[in-house]
Amino acid sequence: MSESTKHRNAAAAHPVTAAVIVLLLTATIFFTIWIPLYAVETPKIGSWPFFYFYLLAYMPVVAIVLWITMLLQRRLAGREADQ
């Protein structure tokens, strides 16, 4: 086996997993930055505007997505160590 094929990049070797990681990270950043999505006062829950409710619901979702991303990256790193 030549030196170049022996040390392939894990992302290049598994493009679907790498694409899923990029998609998950891009989605979390996009839905945080796209302010018109949540910069509204209605609907309200009690006296809380939608902005606060959205962020309170969104932060655990982001934590779960980042956890999944970390697991996928570890999986890629493990595959790279095996090769």
ChimeraX attribute file (.defattr): number of C-alpha atoms within 10 A of each C-alpha:
attribute: neighborCount
match mode: 1-to-1
recipient: residues
	/A:1	5
	/A:2	6
	/A:3	7
	/A:4	8
	/A:5	9
	/A:6	10
	/A:7	11
	/A:8	12
	/A:9	13
	/A:10	19
	/A:11	16
	/A:12	10
	/A:13	13
	/A:14	13
	/A:15	11
	/A:16	11
	/A:17	18
	/A:18	17
	/A:19	12
	/A:20	13
	/A:21	21
	/A:22	12
	/A:23	13
	/A:24	16
	/A:25	15
	/A:26	12
	/A:27	14
	/A:28	17
	/A:29	12
	/A:30	11
	/A:31	14
	/A:32	15
	/A:33	11
	/A:34	10
	/A:35	11
	/A:36	8
	/A:37	11
	/A:38	18
	/A:39	13
	/A:40	13
	/A:41	12
	/A:42	11
	/A:43	12
	/A:44	13
	/A:45	10
	/A:46	6
	/A:47	8
	/A:48	12
	/A:49	16
	/A:50	17
	/A:51	17
	/A:52	16
	/A:53	14
	/A:54	13
	/A:55	13
	/A:56	11
	/A:57	10
	/A:58	14
	/A:59	13
	/A:60	11
	/A:61	13
	/A:62	18
	/A:63	12
	/A:64	11
	/A:65	17
	/A:66	16
	/A:67	12
	/A:68	14
	/A:69	20
	/A:70	13
	/A:71	13
	/A:72	16
	/A:73	17
	/A:74	12
	/A:75	14
	/A:76	19
	/A:77	14
	/A:78	12
	/A:79	13
	/A:80	17
	/A:81	10
	/A:82	7
	/A:83	10
